[in-house]
Amino acid sequence: MDNPQYKGVEGCKWRFYLLAYDYSDKILRDIRQKGKPAGLYDDRDEYEVWVKSWAEIFDTAEKKLLFFQRQLNYEATDNRVTPHLRESYSRFIPEGLAGHQGPDASRAG
């Protein structure tokens, strides 16, 4: 960490990750301290050192994926998108298409 290439870059904080399948009890005590995020081994002005197991990396990634899948459980169907496009971008839609409601619109009425 005393390497000069990592020092003196204004507004830049390096983040290093050490990945392992398992770690010793001493490392475990160092990365599980009160008042520090789990996995943070060293925190300096210029850098942070994090220690994570591969299991933690995959578990975190899976949780993020599931969160986004639930939050983005949105299906963009024509019935949902078309009114939004007409309302927001009507000035760009040619006159003949602006009022067109789809293939069934000519049969309705």
C-alpha positions in Angstrom: 0.0 0.0 0.0 3.0 2.3 0.2 3.4 2.1 -3.6 3.5 5.7 -4.9 1.2 4.9 -7.8 -1.7 4.7 -5.2 -0.9 8.0 -3.5 -1.8 11.6 -4.3 -4.6 11.2 -6.7 -7.0 13.9 -5.6 -10.6 12.7 -5.0 -9.7 9.1 -5.6 -10.0 6.3 -3.0 -8.8 2.8 -4.1 -10.9 -0.2 -3.1 -9.0 -3.5 -3.0 -10.7 -6.9 -2.6 -9.0 -10.0 -1.3 -11.1 -13.1 -2.2 -10.7 -16.5 -0.6 -12.5 -19.7 -0.2 -12.0 -19.4 3.6 -10.1 -17.3 6.1 -8.5 -17.7 9.5 -10.1 -16.9 12.8 -7.7 -13.9 13.2 -8.9 -12.4 9.8 -12.5 -13.2 10.8 -12.1 -11.1 14.0 -10.5 -8.3 12.0 -13.3 -8.1 9.4 -16.2 -8.5 11.9 -15.7 -5.6 14.2 -18.4 -3.4 15.8 -18.9 -0.1 13.9 -17.4 -1.4 10.7 -19.1 -2.9 7.7 -18.6 -6.7 7.5 -15.6 -7.5 5.4 -13.8 -4.2 5.8 -10.2 -5.0 6.8 -8.5 -1.6 6.5 -9.8 1.9 5.8 -7.4 4.7 5.0 -7.8 8.1 3.3 -6.3 6.7 0.1 -7.7 3.1 0.1 -9.9 0.4 1.6 -9.1 -3.3 1.8 -12.0 -5.7 1.9 -11.8 -9.4 2.6 -14.6 -11.6 1.2 -15.2 -15.2 0.6 -16.4 -16.5 -2.7 -19.6 -17.7 -1.0 -20.2 -14.1 0.3 -19.7 -12.7 -3.2 -22.1 -15.1 -4.8 -24.7 -14.8 -2.0 -24.6 -10.9 -2.3 -24.9 -11.2 -6.1 -27.9 -13.6 -5.8 -29.7 -11.3 -3.3 -29.2 -8.3 -5.6 -30.4 -10.3 -8.6 -33.6 -11.4 -6.7 -34.2 -7.9 -5.5 -34.0 -6.4 -9.0 -36.1 -9.3 -10.5 -38.9 -8.5 -8.0 -38.7 -4.7 -8.4 -38.6 -5.0 -12.2 -41.4 -7.5 -12.4 -42.9 -5.3 -15.1 -44.0 -6.5 -18.5 -44.0 -3.8 -21.2 -47.1 -4.8 -23.2 -48.5 -2.7 -26.0 -51.5 -1.9 -23.8 -49.3 -0.4 -21.1 -46.7 1.3 -23.4 -48.8 2.8 -26.1 -50.8 5.3 -24.0 -47.6 6.5 -22.4 -45.9 7.0 -25.8 -49.0 8.9 -27.1 -49.1 11.1 -24.1 -45.4 11.9 -23.9 -44.4 12.0 -27.5 -47.5 12.9 -29.5 -45.7 15.8 -31.2 -43.4 13.2 -32.9 -46.1 10.8 -34.0 -47.6 11.5 -37.5 -51.3 12.6 -37.5 -52.5 9.4 -39.1 -50.9 7.3 -36.3 -51.6 9.5 -33.3 -55.2 8.4 -32.8 -54.7 4.8 -34.0 -55.5 2.4 -31.2 -54.2 -0.8 -32.8 -55.6 -3.4 -35.1 -58.9 -3.7 -33.2 -59.6 0.1 -33.1 -61.2 0.2 -36.6 -63.6 -2.6 -35.6 -64.7 -0.9 -32.3 -67.7 1.3 -32.6 
